[in-house]
C-alpha cells in the first residue's frame, strides 16, 4: 500500500493543524510515526539543534546517487539509541512507511503557532543509513547522537538556507565509543531484515573490526573513531579504527575481493591529504585491515601507495604484511605477527 498523495506540495508553508489531518501523526514530537497513514513525519528546527552543537541540512555536495539531507535523531540526554522515533526512521521501509520532511520557518503572524516548510518525501540512504557522532546533551555532557542520511524520492525543494556550510578548515574529532556503537547498531539492524550478500560482507567487516579493537585495547592501546570534516566540504570521512597510541588509521574490509580492497584504498588516500597535518609524536601509518591476506597483485597495489596490511592469521590473531613501499628500512617484504605472545 502506497502513501496517498498529500494535498500540499514541496515548498508549501503549513502549520501542524494543517499537516496532521493529511499525513497523520501527533502534534508535538519531532519524529511522528503515523501508523494509520503509513508515514513518519520528521520536523527539523535549526534553532533547537544549535543549542546542542549540531544542525540538520542538505550536504552541499551530491554523491553518485544524488543529494543527501542529514537529520539528527531524538533524545536530549545521554546517548541516543535506535529505539522509539529513531527506530521508526530506520525501519520505515520494512514497515511500508514513507518519510515526510518539514523544516521550521517561523510563526503565524500575531500568534505563537509554528510554521513548517514541506520539503518532500524521503527514504533512508541504503548504502549508509546513519552515522554516530559526538555532541552535547541538554546538560552539556558529551554523548553520541544518531545522524540519519536521507535521500529524496519524488519532487522536493532545496533552498540555500537549508544547506550546510562547508568547513573553512579541516577538523578532527575523536570519539571514544561511537565506532563500537555504530557496529552494534548495524548488527542489530541486520538481524531484523532478510540477509543479502552485501549484509554478509558488512557483518564480516564489523566482526573483524570488533576483534581487532578488542585485542589492541587489551594491550593498552587507545583506539577511537576518527571523524574528519574536510576543508571546503560539508561531507565527512568517518573511520571506526584510529589508534591514537601509534598514529595509525585502519580501514577494515569484509573480504579480500578487489572491490573491497580498492574501496578501502580510496578512503585511506583521501584521508591522507588531511591527516598529514595531524600533530603526533609518531609518523602517520595507513593500514587496510582484512580477514585474510590479499592476493599478490592487491598487496603490490597497496604497497605502491604506501598502505600496509593487517590481516587475520590462521591462529585467529593478526599479522602485518610489510611490502616494499611500506618498509622504511628497505628490508625485503615479509610478515610479522602484531599480537602474538612474546617468546621467552
N, C-alpha and C positions, 0 to 999 in steps of 0.2 A: 504493500500500500504506500503510495507516494504522498508527500505532504501537499495539501491543497495550496494552490497559488494564493498569496496574500492579496488583499485589496490595495496594498500600497507598494511602491517601487523603491529601489535603492536611491537614496538622496532625500527621501521624504523625512520631514521632522515631525515627530509624534510624541505623545505622552503615553505613559503606561496604560492609562484608561482606554486609549485607542488601540494599543498593541495587543494586550492580553485577550480581549474577546475574539481576536482573529487567530492568534498563534497559541494561545493558552498560557499556562504558567502562572506563578504567583506575582504579586505586585510590589515586591520589595527586594528580593535577593538579586545578587549579581549574576548568578547562574541559575536559570529557571527551567528545570525539566518539565515538559508538558506531555504527560503520558497519553492523554486522550487525543491530542492533536499530533502526536508523534514528532515533537520538536524539542529542541533545547535552545533556550534564549540566553544569549550572552550580552551583558551590559558592561561596557568599558568606560571608565572615568579617569582621565589622566590626573586630575587633582588628587584623587584618593591614592593612586599608585605612587605619585611623587612623594607622599608622606613616608613611604616605606622604601624609597630608593629605586623604584622601577617605573617603567612606562610601557604600556601596550602600544602597538602600532605596526604599520607596514615596514618591512625591511626595504631599504632604498634600492637594493639590488634584487632582481629576479634571479632564480636559479634555472636549471634546464627544464623544469616543469612549470615555471611561471612565478607569480607573486606569492608572498607569504606574509600573513599577519600574525604577530606574536601576541599571545593573550595569557596573562598570569592567572593562575588558579586562585581558589578561595582558601581562607584560613589566615586569621590575623595574628595569632600567637603560635609559637613553636613551628616545627617543620610541617609544611603542607604534605598531605598524603593523597593517594589516589583512591579516595572514598567520597561519598556524598556527591556534591556538584561536580567535583573534579572527575570522578568516575563516570558521570553522565556524559562528559565531553569525550573522554577516551573511548567509551563503549557505544557512542551514538550510532555508528554504522551497524554494529552487531544487533542493535535493538530496533533498527529501521527508522531512526530519527534523523532529522535534519537540524544542523546548527544555523541559527539566525543571529547575526551580529549587529549590535547597536552601540553607538558612541554618544556619550553625553555632550550636549552642545549649549545648554543654558536653561532658562526658565520661561514659563509662560508670562508675558508682561503683566505686572501687577499682582503676581502670586508667587508662591514657593513651589509650584508644580514643575518638576524637572522635565526637560525635553530631550529627545534622543534621535539622532540621525540613523536611519536604517541603512546599513552598509551592503547587506545581501546575504545569500546562503553560502555556507561554508562546510568543509569537511576537514577532519584531522589529516595532516600530512602522513601518508602511508609509509614513506621511507624513514622519517624521523618524527614521530608524533609529538615528542616533548623533549625538553632539556631540564636538568636540575641545576638551579643556580642559587647563589647565596645572596640574601637580602636581610634587611632589618624587619623585626616584627613590631607591633604597636608599642611594645615595652622597650624598644631599642636594642633587643638582643639579636645576635646573628642566628639565622635559621635558613633552611633550604626551602626554596619555592619552586613550584612546577610551572614552567613556561611552555604553553602549547603552541605548536606551529600549525596554523590554519590556512587552508587553500580555498579560494572562492570557487563556487560552482554556479554557473549561470551569470547573469548580469550583476555587477557590483559597482560601487563608487569608491574612488581612491583619491582623496584630497591631500594636498601638500601638508596641511596642518596635522594630518593623522599619520604622517610618515616620520619614522625615527631619524634623528640627525646623525650623520656619520661621525665617528670618533675623531677628534682632531689629532690625537696621538695614540700610539699603540699602548694598550694597558693589559697587565696581567693580574689575574685573581687566582688565589689558591684556596680550594675548598676541601676541608678535611674528610667529609663523609659523602659528598654529593655523588662521586663516582660509584661507590658501593650501593647507594640508594637507587641510583638510576638503573643499575644492573638488576637489582632486586625487583623493581617495578616492571622492567621489561620481561623478566622471568615470570612474574605473576600474570602479565598480560598474555604471554604465550600459552599459559596453562588454560586460559579461558577461551581459546579460539582454535580452529582447526589448523594443525601444524602444516607448514609448507617447507620447501627446500630452503628458502631464504630464512625462515624462522629457525631451522635446524643449524644453519651456519651461524646465525646470530646467537643461538644458545651456546654453541661451542666457543664462540668468541668470548662471551660473558663468563663462562665457566673457566676458561683459560686465564682471563684477567683476574678473577677471584683467587684462583690457586696461586698465581704469581705474586699478587699483592700480599696474600697471607704469608707466603714464605719470606718475602723481603722484610715485612714488618716484624716477623718473628726473630730476625737477626738484628733488629734495632734500626732499620732504615725507615725513612718517613716518606710514604707515597701518598699523593694528594691528586685531586682533579685540578687540571690547569685550564682556565678559561681565558682565551686570548681575544681581546677586542682589537681588531685590525685598524690601522690608521686609514682614514678616509673611507671607512666602510661601516655599515650597520650590521654586517654579518659577523659571526664569531666562530672561532675554532675552539672546540672543547675536546680535551684529552683526559681520559679517565686515569691514566697512569703516568704521573710525573714524579720522579724520585728527587726530592729536594736534597737528600743527603749527598748524592754524587752528580747532580745536574744532568739527569738522563731522562729523556722523553721516550716512552714506549707507545707504539700503536699496535694493538693486538688484532689478529685476524682469526676467523673461524675455520680457515682452510689454507692450504698452500697452493691453491689454484692461481693461475696467472692474474685473473682479475682482482683477486683478494690482495695479492702482494703489490700489484701496481697501484691499487687504490690506496693502500697504506703508505706507499712511497710518495704518492702525490700529496697526501696530508702532511707528511713529515717535511717534505721540501717546502711547502707553503709556510709551515710553522718556522722553519729555519730562518727565513728572511727577517722575522721579528724577534725570535728568541736569542739571536746573536747579541742583542742589546741587554739581555737579562744579566744582571750583575751576580756573579757567583765566584767562589774561590777555585772552582774546577771548570775545565772546558766543557762545552755542551756536547752531549752524546745523543745521537738519534738511533733508535733501535726498533725493528719490527719484531713483535712477539708472535710466534707461530706454534701450532700444535705439533708439528714435526719439522724436520729440516727440509727446506725447499730444495727444488732441483738446482742443478749447477747453473743453468742459464739465468735463473732468477737470483741466485746468490751473486753471480757476476754483475747483474744489473744493479743490485743494491750496493755492492762494493764500489761500482763506478761512481755512485753518488755519495759515497762516504757514509752509507747507512749500514749498521750492524744488524745481526740477527740473534735473538734469544729464542730457543725452541725447547719444547718438552722432549726429554730423552726417554729411552726405553725403561729406565728405572722410575719414571714418574717425576724426576727432578727437572731442572732446567740447565741447559748448556748454552754457551755463547759461541757462535761461529765467527771467527776473525778472518775476514777476507783481506786481499792485498791492499785495497784502498783504505781500509779502516785500521790497519796495523801501523801505528805511528813510528814504530821502531824499524820498519822494513822487514820484519820477520815474515817467514812464509805463512800462508793461511793455515788455520788449524782450528781445533775445538777445545774449549776448556769448560769444565763444569762450574757453574756460578753459585750452586748451593749444595755441593756435595760435602760430606764430612771431611775435615782436615785430617790427613794421615799423621799418625804419631809413631 
